[in-house]
Amino acid sequence: MKSGQSRVVIENVSPEINCGLHASKRTVGQKFQVSADILADGHDVLSAHIKYKFGKAKTWQYAAMHHAGNDEFVGEFIAEKQGTYTYTVEAWVDYPLTWQHNIERKIADNQHVNVELLDGVQYLETVAKKSANDKAYVTELIEAFQDEKAYNFAIDEAQSKKLHDVFHNHPTKEFATTYNKELNLVVDRQKALFSTWYEFFPRSTAKKEGAHGTFKDCLDVLPYVSKMGFDVIYFPPIHPIGTAHRKGKNNTTTPLPDDVGVPWAIGNTTGGHKDILPELGSLADFKKVVKAAADQGIEIALDFALQCSPDHPYVKENPSWFKWRPDGTVQYAENPPKKYQDIYPIYFESEDWENMWNEFVSIVLYWNKLGIKIFRVDNPHTKPFGFWEFLIAEVKKVDPDVLFLAEAFTKPKTMQRLAKIGFTQGYTYYTWRNNKAELIEYMTELTKSPMKDYFRPNFWPNTPDINPWILQGGNENLYVVRHMMAATLSSNYGMYGPVYEQIDNAAYIGKEEYLNSEKYEVRNWDWTKTNKLTQLITRINQIRKEQPAFQFTNNIDFCTIENDQILAYFKQSEDGKNNILCVVNLDPYNKQGGWVEVPRHKMGVSGDTPMRMTDLVTGNSYIWNQDWNFVELDPYQVPYHIFSIHF
């Protein structure tokens, strides 16, 4: 049987997510690298390639794999189209190359190889039948291999790179082995990999103190956000807010008559998830914001929060979607010690789950028809994985451009599962990774472990829910550094402003929460205010757009510097042309210095080649001649270098 003649074994194919249950991820234009352990008995030369095809294509394409040592083979192809690729690995004993390898060794040992040349004719004849371009050359060799007078020419050509390339380009693949699984690669639009988010509450955009902002007011804020270089504006829920058990300022359960409530307590008598809070304006006003943002290169992202206030129409229309207690009430949402008395959780074990799932899909598609292609999903880890897998797949059938950001500050494996089942990006633990060791460990996990192939991190130094301990009472220097690292460690990052850039860090005592939080009240901001932080935010966002190395996350290598208060890391674009070195002072109060090692080997630069280091923030330029160079950073000036490296 032919299967008994297949000697090659293929193991440890990577990436392979959960034994092939889930897809790897890339964006359009990215390289996709595949590796596998490939081995066989004996000492024959093995060859392999990636087999891949896009969508429902019937014809496979091939990308060569090369031996990287220790029986590992590696290859790659470009994800040229948005959608789903199928890929696997095929490998075989390469008899022509084995023949060439063996004859080279015999010739080197001064052995006479007439018989071996005659043996090689069979491989040449096979190529002659396959390749019209190489037929003349191969025919010439067939004659020479059988002519003792052409012996010297024959042995020279038998060892030639030209013949090696001919055999390599026209593999026989006799008795080939194909990996027993066909794996998937999902390719998203580029925004999935590179995005710059800015969050603000539309109701806090009014110019007059105490007034409720509107979508028309948001139009006046767009130029401010655009000028700072953000390309995604995320709005917390814009829907009607419940009145029953409404929360007051600072989360009090005894609100005043004029308290506006929490936007995440969705729904009242005026509507639910497909409706707009009347105080914000009309649907027409909302459409104007979406269009005006698009005109400035900004996408609007909406919050998708599957929960209801007690006043939501769903409660009366679909009571089985909620879990009722013996006393006729619904248990409000809790995340001990937090209590959300103004919110009813969805009962996903309802017998009416199919109608419920379809209705929730229709919410996303409703807003998608209005031009929304990005959704920040609230607490997805409190809803079933199967539901999200269904919803994301159904939405993508209608519009493949839709992206989902998982707001899941939860257990690591839960966050990973959400990424595997289709969430485009995920919030991360960056908010709580502060010192050098923590940052290196976490970035290594994100970019070097299997997570790199399915989890796209989105770094946020703060959110409306989280005023992290490190920022409470922190000076401007600390805010400068935390922003810079979020923006340069990860290709996706966001910030909750203007709270962040105006350093409004007053905390609710004993908690990682903001005092006078916008979640519970309307705030008034001076949208014309600028400071050192806003200027640096603007410059870094510009740098991110200009430097391709910052448009990827997994291309990071940490550099040695013997100072725990300084973090140094190197990033390189996929084509190797854009090389960046970042050096950051983590101490917001003191100067810090040290000798940093530049990874010349990553750039293919010899040790004596001068490097021009141009600081992209300050414009200062230096010539570094050595592998090790001294840096000193003053937190009260610019506490970091972002060097572009040229030779």
C-alpha positions as CSV (number, residue, x, y, z in Angstrom):
1,M,0.0,0.0,0.0
2,K,1.2,3.5,-0.8
3,S,0.7,4.6,2.8
4,G,3.2,2.1,3.9
5,Q,5.8,3.7,1.6
6,S,5.4,7.1,3.3
7,R,8.3,7.4,5.7
8,V,8.0,11.0,6.9
9,V,6.5,12.0,10.2
10,I,5.1,15.5,10.8
11,E,4.8,16.7,14.5
12,N,4.4,19.8,16.5
13,V,2.9,22.0,13.8
14,S,2.7,25.6,15.0
15,P,0.6,27.6,15.2
16,E,-2.1,25.1,16.0
17,I,-4.6,26.6,18.4
18,N,-6.3,24.0,20.7
19,C,-5.5,21.1,18.4
20,G,-6.9,23.0,15.5
21,L,-10.2,23.9,17.1
22,H,-9.5,27.6,16.8
23,A,-7.9,29.8,14.1
24,S,-4.7,31.8,14.2
25,K,-4.9,35.5,13.4
26,R,-3.1,37.9,11.2
27,T,-4.0,41.1,9.3
28,V,-3.9,41.8,5.6
29,G,-0.3,42.0,4.3
30,Q,1.2,40.3,7.3
31,K,3.6,37.4,7.1
32,F,2.3,34.1,8.5
33,Q,5.0,31.7,9.7
34,V,4.4,28.0,10.1
35,S,6.8,25.6,11.7
36,A,6.8,21.8,12.2
37,D,9.1,19.0,13.4
38,I,9.7,16.8,10.3
39,L,11.7,13.6,10.5
40,A,12.1,10.2,8.9
41,D,14.3,7.1,9.3
42,G,17.8,7.1,7.9
43,H,19.7,10.1,6.6
44,D,17.8,11.1,3.5
45,V,17.2,14.7,2.7
46,L,13.7,15.8,3.6
47,S,11.7,18.6,2.0
48,A,8.5,20.3,3.0
49,H,6.2,23.1,2.2
50,I,3.1,24.8,3.6
51,K,-0.1,24.0,1.6
52,Y,-2.6,26.9,1.9
53,K,-5.6,28.2,0.1
54,F,-8.0,31.1,0.6
55,G,-11.7,30.8,1.3
56,K,-13.4,28.1,-0.8
57,A,-10.6,27.8,-3.4
58,K,-10.1,24.3,-4.7
59,T,-6.4,24.8,-5.7
60,W,-3.7,24.8,-3.1
61,Q,-0.8,27.2,-3.1
62,Y,2.6,26.3,-1.7
63,A,5.3,28.0,0.4
64,A,8.6,26.3,0.8
65,M,9.8,25.4,4.3
66,H,13.5,25.3,5.2
67,H,15.4,23.2,7.8
68,A,16.1,25.4,10.8
69,G,17.9,22.7,12.8
70,N,17.0,19.9,15.1
71,D,14.4,18.5,12.6
72,E,12.4,21.8,12.7
73,F,11.2,23.2,9.4
74,V,10.0,26.8,9.0
75,G,8.2,28.6,6.2
76,E,5.9,31.5,5.6
77,F,3.4,33.1,3.3
78,I,1.8,36.5,3.0
79,A,-1.8,36.8,4.1
80,E,-2.9,38.9,1.1
81,K,-6.6,38.8,1.5
82,Q,-9.1,39.5,4.3
83,G,-11.0,36.3,5.3
84,T,-10.1,32.8,6.2
85,Y,-7.2,30.7,4.9
86,T,-6.8,27.0,5.3
87,Y,-3.3,25.6,5.8
88,T,-1.4,22.4,6.5
89,V,2.1,20.9,6.0
90,E,3.3,18.4,3.4
91,A,6.7,16.7,3.6
92,W,8.5,14.0,1.7
93,V,11.8,12.2,1.3
94,D,13.4,14.3,-1.4
95,Y,15.1,11.6,-3.5
96,P,16.7,14.0,-6.1
97,L,18.2,16.1,-3.4
98,T,19.3,13.1,-1.5
99,W,21.0,11.9,-4.6
100,Q,22.8,15.2,-5.0
101,H,23.8,15.3,-1.4
102,N,25.3,11.8,-1.6
103,I,27.1,12.4,-4.8
104,E,28.7,15.6,-3.5
105,R,30.1,13.6,-0.6
106,K,31.5,10.9,-2.8
107,I,33.1,13.5,-5.2
108,A,34.6,15.2,-2.2
109,D,36.1,11.9,-1.3
110,N,37.6,11.5,-4.8
111,Q,35.4,8.6,-5.6
112,H,34.5,7.8,-9.2
113,V,30.8,8.4,-9.6
114,N,29.9,7.1,-13.1
115,V,27.1,4.8,-11.7
116,E,25.8,7.6,-9.5
117,L,25.6,9.9,-12.5
118,L,23.6,7.3,-14.3
119,D,21.4,6.9,-11.3
120,G,20.7,10.6,-11.4
121,V,19.3,10.5,-14.9
122,Q,15.9,9.2,-13.6
123,Y,15.5,12.4,-11.6
124,L,16.5,14.6,-14.5
125,E,14.0,12.9,-16.8
126,T,11.2,13.5,-14.3
127,V,12.0,17.2,-14.3
128,A,12.2,17.4,-18.0
129,K,8.6,16.3,-18.2
130,K,7.5,18.9,-15.7
131,S,9.4,22.1,-16.7
132,A,9.6,23.6,-20.1
133,N,11.8,26.4,-18.9
134,D,14.5,24.0,-17.6
135,K,14.1,21.4,-20.3
136,A,17.1,22.5,-22.3
137,Y,19.5,22.5,-19.3
138,V,18.2,19.2,-18.0
139,T,18.4,17.5,-21.4
140,E,22.0,18.6,-21.6
141,L,22.7,17.0,-18.2
142,I,21.0,13.8,-19.2
143,E,23.3,13.5,-22.1
144,A,26.4,14.5,-20.1
145,F,25.6,12.1,-17.2
146,Q,25.7,9.2,-19.7
147,D,28.8,10.3,-21.6
148,E,32.1,9.4,-20.0
149,K,33.8,12.1,-22.1
150,A,31.8,14.7,-20.3
151,Y,32.6,13.4,-16.9
152,N,34.2,16.5,-15.5
153,F,31.4,18.7,-16.7
154,A,28.9,16.2,-15.3
155,I,30.3,16.1,-11.8
156,D,30.6,19.9,-11.7
157,E,26.9,20.3,-12.6
158,A,25.9,17.5,-10.3
159,Q,27.0,19.6,-7.4
160,S,25.8,22.9,-8.7
161,K,23.4,25.2,-7.0
162,K,21.6,25.6,-10.3
163,L,20.7,21.9,-10.3
164,H,19.8,22.1,-6.6
165,D,17.4,24.9,-7.4
166,V,15.9,22.9,-10.4
167,F,15.2,19.9,-8.1
168,H,13.9,22.2,-5.3
169,N,11.6,24.1,-7.6
170,H,10.1,20.9,-9.2
171,P,9.7,18.5,-6.3
172,T,8.6,14.9,-7.0
173,K,6.9,14.6,-3.7
174,E,6.9,10.8,-4.1
175,F,5.2,9.1,-1.1
176,A,4.6,12.5,0.5
177,T,3.0,12.8,4.0
178,T,0.4,15.4,4.7
179,Y,-0.3,16.6,8.2
180,N,-3.5,15.0,9.4
181,K,-5.2,18.4,10.1
182,E,-6.2,21.3,8.0
183,L,-5.9,24.4,10.2
184,N,-7.4,27.9,9.8
185,L,-6.0,31.4,9.7
186,V,-8.4,34.4,10.1
187,V,-7.1,37.6,8.4
188,D,-8.6,40.9,9.5
189,R,-8.3,44.4,8.2
190,Q,-5.2,46.3,9.4
191,K,-7.1,48.2,12.1
192,A,-7.3,45.0,14.1
193,L,-3.5,45.1,14.6
194,F,-2.9,48.8,14.7
195,S,-5.3,51.3,16.4
196,T,-5.2,54.2,18.7
197,W,-8.2,54.6,21.0
198,Y,-9.6,57.6,22.8
199,E,-12.5,57.3,25.2
200,F,-14.8,60.1,26.4
201,F,-18.4,60.4,27.5
202,P,-20.6,62.3,25.0
203,R,-22.7,63.7,27.9
204,S,-19.6,65.5,29.3
205,T,-18.9,67.6,26.1
206,A,-21.1,70.6,26.9
207,K,-19.3,73.9,27.1
208,K,-21.4,75.1,30.0
209,E,-20.7,73.8,33.5
210,G,-23.4,71.4,34.6
211,A,-25.1,71.2,31.2
212,H,-25.7,67.8,29.6
213,G,-23.5,67.3,26.5
214,T,-25.0,66.2,23.1
215,F,-23.8,64.7,19.9
216,K,-23.7,68.2,18.5
217,D,-21.2,69.1,21.2
218,C,-19.2,66.0,20.3
219,L,-18.6,67.6,16.8
220,D,-16.6,70.3,18.5
221,V,-14.5,67.8,20.3
222,L,-13.5,65.8,17.2
223,P,-10.8,68.2,16.0
224,Y,-9.2,68.0,19.4
225,V,-9.0,64.2,19.3
226,S,-8.0,64.2,15.7
227,K,-5.2,66.7,16.3
228,M,-3.8,64.4,19.0
229,G,-3.6,61.6,16.5
230,F,-6.2,59.1,17.7
231,D,-8.1,57.1,15.0
232,V,-10.8,55.4,17.2
233,I,-13.1,57.2,19.5
234,Y,-14.9,54.9,21.9
235,F,-18.2,56.0,23.4
236,P,-19.6,54.4,26.5
237,P,-23.3,53.3,26.1
238,I,-25.3,56.0,24.3
239,H,-28.7,54.4,25.1
240,P,-31.6,55.4,27.4
241,I,-30.6,55.0,31.0
242,G,-32.8,53.2,33.6
243,T,-34.5,55.1,36.4
244,A,-35.3,52.2,38.8
245,H,-32.5,51.9,41.4
246,R,-30.6,54.6,39.6
247,K,-27.2,55.3,41.0
248,G,-26.2,58.8,42.2
249,K,-22.8,60.5,42.3
250,N,-19.9,58.3,43.6
251,N,-22.1,55.2,43.3
252,T,-24.6,56.2,46.0
253,T,-27.8,54.3,46.1
254,T,-29.7,57.4,47.1
255,P,-29.7,59.6,44.0
256,L,-30.9,63.1,43.7
257,P,-33.7,64.0,41.3
258,D,-31.2,65.5,38.8
259,D,-28.7,62.6,38.8
260,V,-28.2,61.3,35.3
261,G,-27.4,57.6,36.2
262,V,-24.9,55.1,34.8
263,P,-24.8,54.6,31.0
264,W,-24.3,50.9,31.5
265,A,-27.8,50.6,33.2
266,I,-29.4,50.4,29.7
267,G,-33.0,50.9,28.9
268,N,-36.1,52.7,30.0
269,T,-39.6,53.5,28.7
270,T,-38.1,55.4,25.7
271,G,-36.2,52.4,24.5
272,G,-33.3,50.0,24.8
273,H,-30.2,48.8,23.0
274,K,-31.3,50.1,19.6
275,D,-32.2,53.5,20.8
276,I,-30.4,56.7,21.8
277,L,-30.6,58.6,25.1
278,P,-32.8,61.6,24.2
279,E,-30.6,64.0,26.0
280,L,-27.8,63.2,23.6
281,G,-29.8,64.1,20.5
282,S,-31.4,62.3,17.6
283,L,-30.3,59.5,15.4
284,A,-29.6,62.0,12.7
285,D,-27.3,63.8,15.1
286,F,-25.5,60.5,15.8
287,K,-25.0,59.9,12.1
288,K,-23.5,63.3,11.7
289,V,-20.9,62.4,14.4
290,V,-20.0,59.2,12.6
291,K,-19.6,60.9,9.3
292,A,-17.7,63.9,10.7
293,A,-15.3,61.5,12.5
294,A,-14.8,59.5,9.3
295,D,-13.9,62.7,7.5
296,Q,-11.1,63.1,10.0
297,G,-9.9,59.5,9.7
298,I,-11.5,58.4,12.9
299,E,-13.9,55.5,13.5
300,I,-16.5,55.6,16.2
301,A,-16.5,52.5,18.5
302,L,-19.7,51.8,20.5
303,D,-20.0,49.9,23.7
304,F,-21.9,46.7,23.5
305,A,-23.2,45.9,27.0
306,L,-25.6,43.0,27.3
307,Q,-27.4,43.9,30.5
308,C,-30.6,45.8,31.3
309,S,-32.0,48.2,33.7
310,P,-35.2,47.1,35.5
311,D,-36.9,49.5,33.1
312,H,-35.6,48.0,29.9
313,P,-38.4,46.9,27.4
314,Y,-36.8,43.4,27.3
315,V,-37.9,42.8,31.0
316,K,-41.6,43.1,30.1
317,E,-41.4,41.7,26.5
318,N,-39.1,38.8,27.2
319,P,-39.3,38.0,31.0
320,S,-37.8,34.5,30.4
321,W,-34.5,36.2,29.5
322,F,-34.1,37.0,33.2
323,K,-33.9,34.8,36.2
324,W,-36.8,35.5,38.6
325,R,-36.6,34.7,42.3
326,P,-39.5,33.3,44.4
327,D,-40.5,36.8,45.6
328,G,-41.0,38.0,42.0
329,T,-37.8,40.0,41.7
330,V,-34.7,39.6,39.6
331,Q,-31.3,39.4,41.4
332,Y,-29.3,42.5,40.3
333,A,-25.8,42.1,39.0
334,E,-22.9,41.6,41.4
335,N,-19.2,41.3,41.2
336,P,-18.3,41.1,44.9
337,P,-17.7,43.4,46.6
338,K,-19.2,45.5,43.8
339,K,-23.0,45.7,43.6
340,Y,-24.9,46.9,40.5
341,Q,-28.4,47.5,41.9
342,D,-29.4,49.3,38.7
343,I,-28.7,46.4,36.4
344,Y,-30.4,43.1,35.6
345,P,-28.0,40.4,34.2
346,I,-29.2,38.3,31.2
347,Y,-30.2,34.7,32.0
348,F,-28.4,32.9,29.3
349,E,-29.8,29.5,30.3
350,S,-33.3,30.6,29.3
351,E,-35.3,28.1,27.3
352,D,-35.8,31.0,24.8
353,W,-32.1,31.2,24.2
354,E,-32.2,31.0,20.4
355,N,-34.5,34.0,20.0
356,M,-32.4,35.8,22.6
357,W,-29.2,35.1,20.7
358,N,-30.7,36.3,17.4
359,E,-32.0,39.4,19.0
360,F,-28.6,40.3,20.4
361,V,-27.0,39.7,17.0
362,S,-29.5,42.1,15.6
363,I,-28.4,44.8,18.0
364,V,-24.8,44.7,16.6
365,L,-26.1,44.6,13.0
366,Y,-28.4,47.6,13.6
367,W,-25.6,49.8,14.6
368,N,-23.3,48.3,11.9
369,K,-25.8,49.5,9.3
370,L,-25.3,53.0,10.7
371,G,-21.6,52.8,10.0
372,I,-20.3,51.3,13.2
373,K,-17.5,48.7,12.6
374,I,-15.9,48.5,16.0
375,F,-17.5,47.4,19.3
376,R,-16.0,47.4,22.8
377,V,-17.8,44.6,24.5
378,D,-18.5,45.1,28.2
379,N,-17.7,42.1,30.5
380,P,-17.8,39.4,27.9
381,H,-16.4,36.9,30.4
382,T,-19.8,36.9,32.2
383,K,-21.6,35.6,29.2
384,P,-21.2,32.1,27.6
385,F,-18.3,31.4,25.2
386,G,-20.6,29.7,22.8
387,F,-22.8,32.7,22.5
388,W,-19.9,35.0,21.6
389,E,-18.6,32.5,19.1
390,F,-22.0,32.5,17.4
391,L,-22.6,36.2,17.5
392,I,-19.1,37.1,16.1
393,A,-19.5,34.6,13.3
394,E,-22.9,35.8,12.4
395,V,-21.9,39.5,12.4
396,K,-18.8,38.7,10.3
397,K,-20.9,37.0,7.7
398,V,-22.6,40.3,7.1
399,D,-19.6,42.6,7.5
400,P,-16.1,41.1,7.8
401,D,-14.7,44.5,8.8
402,V,-16.4,44.5,12.2
403,L,-13.9,44.3,15.1
404,F,-14.6,43.4,18.7
405,L,-12.6,44.5,21.8
406,A,-13.1,42.3,24.8
407,E,-13.2,44.3,28.1
408,A,-12.3,41.2,30.1
409,F,-10.2,42.0,33.1
410,T,-10.4,38.5,34.4
411,K,-8.5,35.2,34.7
412,P,-5.8,34.6,32.1
413,K,-7.3,31.5,30.5
414,T,-10.7,33.1,30.2
415,M,-9.2,36.1,28.4
416,Q,-7.3,33.7,26.1
417,R,-10.5,31.7,25.4
418,L,-12.3,34.9,24.4
419,A,-9.5,35.7,21.9
420,K,-9.6,32.1,20.5
421,I,-13.4,32.2,19.8
422,G,-13.2,35.4,17.8
423,F,-12.6,38.6,19.8
424,T,-10.3,40.8,17.7
425,Q,-8.5,42.5,20.6
426,G,-8.5,42.2,24.3
427,Y,-7.8,44.4,27.3
428,T,-4.8,43.3,29.3
429,Y,-3.0,43.4,32.6
430,Y,-0.8,46.3,31.5
431,T,-2.7,48.5,33.8
432,W,-1.1,46.7,36.7
433,R,2.3,45.8,35.3
434,N,4.6,48.5,36.7
435,N,8.2,47.5,37.4
436,K,10.8,46.3,34.9
437,A,10.6,42.6,35.7
438,E,6.8,42.6,35.5
439,L,6.7,44.4,32.2
440,I,9.3,42.1,30.6
441,E,7.6,39.0,31.9
442,Y,4.2,40.0,30.7
443,M,5.4,41.2,27.3
444,T,7.3,37.9,26.8
445,E,4.1,36.0,27.6
446,L,2.1,38.0,25.1
447,T,4.6,38.0,22.3
448,K,6.7,34.8,22.6
449,S,4.2,32.2,23.9
450,P,1.4,30.6,21.8
451,M,-0.7,33.7,22.7
452,K,1.1,35.6,20.0
453,D,-0.9,33.8,17.3
454,Y,-4.4,34.5,18.5
455,F,-4.4,37.2,21.3
456,R,-4.1,40.9,20.2
457,P,-3.4,43.0,23.3
458,N,-4.8,46.5,23.6
459,F,-2.9,48.4,26.3
460,W,-4.9,51.0,28.5
461,P,-3.2,52.8,31.4
462,N,-6.6,53.6,32.8
463,T,-10.3,53.2,32.2
464,P,-13.5,54.7,33.7
465,D,-13.6,51.6,35.9
466,I,-10.0,51.6,37.0
467,N,-8.0,54.4,38.5
468,P,-4.9,52.1,39.2
469,W,-2.9,52.5,42.4
470,I,0.2,53.6,40.6
471,L,-1.6,56.6,39.0
472,Q,-3.3,57.7,42.2
473,G,-1.5,60.8,43.3
474,G,1.1,60.3,40.5
475,N,3.0,63.2,39.0
476,E,2.9,64.2,35.4
477,N,6.2,62.3,34.8
478,L,4.5,59.0,35.7
479,Y,1.6,59.7,33.3
480,V,4.1,60.5,30.5
481,V,5.9,57.2,31.0
482,R,2.8,55.0,31.4
483,H,1.3,56.5,28.2
484,M,4.6,56.1,26.2
485,M,5.0,52.5,27.2
486,A,1.3,51.6,26.3
487,A,1.8,53.3,22.9
488,T,5.1,51.7,22.1
489,L,4.9,48.2,23.7
490,S,1.6,47.4,22.0
491,S,0.5,48.3,18.5
492,N,-3.1,48.7,19.9
493,Y,-3.5,51.1,22.8
494,G,-6.1,53.4,24.3
495,M,-6.7,55.8,27.1
496,Y,-9.6,57.2,29.0
497,G,-9.4,61.0,28.4
498,P,-9.5,63.8,29.2
499,V,-9.2,62.4,32.7
500,Y,-5.8,61.0,31.7
501,E,-4.2,63.9,29.9
502,Q,-5.5,66.4,32.5
503,I,-4.2,64.1,35.3
504,D,-7.5,64.1,37.2
505,N,-6.5,61.3,39.5
506,A,-8.4,61.9,42.7
507,A,-9.4,58.5,44.0
508,Y,-12.2,57.0,46.0
509,I,-10.4,56.2,49.2
510,G,-9.3,52.6,49.4
511,K,-10.3,51.6,45.9
512,E,-8.9,51.7,42.4
513,E,-11.8,54.0,41.4
514,Y,-12.1,57.6,40.5
515,L,-13.6,60.1,42.9
516,N,-16.5,62.0,41.2
517,S,-16.4,59.5,38.4
518,E,-18.0,60.2,35.1
519,K,-19.8,56.9,35.3
520,Y,-22.2,58.6,37.8
521,E,-22.3,62.2,36.8
522,V,-21.8,64.7,34.0
523,R,-18.4,66.4,34.1
524,N,-17.2,69.5,32.4
525,W,-13.8,69.6,30.6
526,D,-11.7,72.3,29.1
527,W,-11.1,70.8,25.6
528,T,-8.7,73.6,24.7
529,K,-6.3,72.8,27.5
530,T,-2.8,71.6,26.6
531,N,0.2,70.6,28.7
532,K,3.4,68.7,28.4
533,L,1.5,65.4,28.5
534,T,-0.9,66.3,25.7
535,Q,2.1,67.5,23.6
536,L,3.9,64.2,24.1
537,I,0.8,62.1,23.4
538,T,0.4,64.0,20.1
539,R,4.0,63.4,19.1
540,I,4.0,59.7,20.0
541,N,0.8,59.1,18.1
542,Q,2.5,60.8,15.1
543,I,5.6,58.6,15.5
544,R,3.4,55.5,15.7
545,K,2.0,56.3,12.3
546,E,5.3,57.2,10.7
547,Q,7.3,54.2,12.1
548,P,6.2,50.8,10.8
549,A,8.0,49.1,13.7
550,F,5.3,50.4,16.1
551,Q,2.5,48.9,14.0
552,F,3.2,45.4,15.3
553,T,3.3,44.0,18.8
554,N,5.1,40.8,18.6
555,N,8.3,42.3,17.1
556,I,9.8,43.2,20.5
557,D,13.2,42.3,22.0
558,F,14.3,43.6,25.4
559,C,17.8,44.9,25.6
560,T,20.3,44.5,28.5
561,I,20.8,47.5,30.7
562,E,22.0,47.0,34.3
563,N,19.5,49.3,36.0
564,D,16.2,48.1,37.3
565,Q,14.7,51.6,36.8
566,I,15.4,51.7,33.1
567,L,13.6,49.6,30.5
568,A,15.1,49.2,27.0
569,Y,13.5,47.5,24.1
570,F,14.1,47.1,20.3
571,K,11.4,46.9,17.6
572,Q,11.9,46.1,14.0
573,S,9.5,46.3,11.0
574,E,8.7,43.1,9.2
575,D,10.9,44.1,6.2
576,G,13.8,44.9,8.5
577,K,14.1,48.5,7.3
578,N,12.7,50.3,10.3
579,N,14.7,49.8,13.5
580,I,13.7,51.5,16.8
581,L,15.3,51.5,20.2
582,C,13.2,52.7,23.2
583,V,14.8,53.5,26.5
584,V,12.5,54.5,29.4
585,N,13.2,55.8,32.9
586,L,10.6,54.1,35.1
587,D,11.5,56.4,38.1
588,P,9.2,59.5,38.0
589,Y,11.3,61.4,40.5
590,N,15.0,60.8,39.9
591,K,17.5,60.7,37.1
592,Q,18.5,57.3,36.0
593,G,21.4,56.1,33.8
594,G,23.0,53.0,32.5
595,W,24.8,51.2,29.7
596,V,22.4,49.8,27.1
597,E,23.4,47.0,24.7
598,V,22.2,47.6,21.1
599,P,21.1,44.4,19.3
600,R,23.3,44.8,16.2
601,H,22.8,41.2,15.2
602,K,19.1,41.8,14.7
603,M,19.9,44.5,12.1
604,G,22.8,42.5,10.5
605,V,25.3,45.3,11.5
606,S,28.9,44.6,12.3
607,G,30.3,45.7,15.6
608,D,32.4,48.6,14.2
609,T,29.7,50.2,12.0
610,P,28.7,53.6,13.3
611,M,25.0,54.0,14.0
612,R,23.1,57.3,13.9
613,M,20.6,57.4,16.7
614,T,17.9,60.0,16.1
615,D,15.6,60.8,19.0
616,L,12.2,61.0,17.3
617,V,10.7,63.1,20.2
618,T,13.4,65.7,20.7
619,G,15.1,65.6,17.3
620,N,18.5,65.2,18.9
621,S,20.9,62.9,17.0
622,Y,23.9,60.9,18.3
623,I,26.5,58.6,16.7
624,W,27.0,55.3,18.6
625,N,30.1,53.3,17.6
626,Q,30.0,50.6,20.2
627,D,27.7,47.7,21.2
628,W,27.3,49.3,24.7
629,N,26.3,53.0,25.0
630,F,25.5,55.2,28.1
631,V,22.1,56.9,28.5
632,E,20.8,59.1,31.2
633,L,17.2,60.2,31.5
634,D,15.8,63.0,33.6
635,P,12.1,62.5,34.4
636,Y,11.4,66.2,34.6
637,Q,12.5,66.6,30.9
638,V,11.6,63.8,28.5
639,P,11.9,60.6,30.5
640,Y,12.5,58.4,27.5
641,H,14.4,58.1,24.2
642,I,12.7,56.8,21.1
643,F,15.6,56.3,18.7
644,S,15.4,55.6,15.0
645,I,18.5,53.8,14.0
646,H,20.4,54.4,10.7
647,F,23.7,53.2,9.4
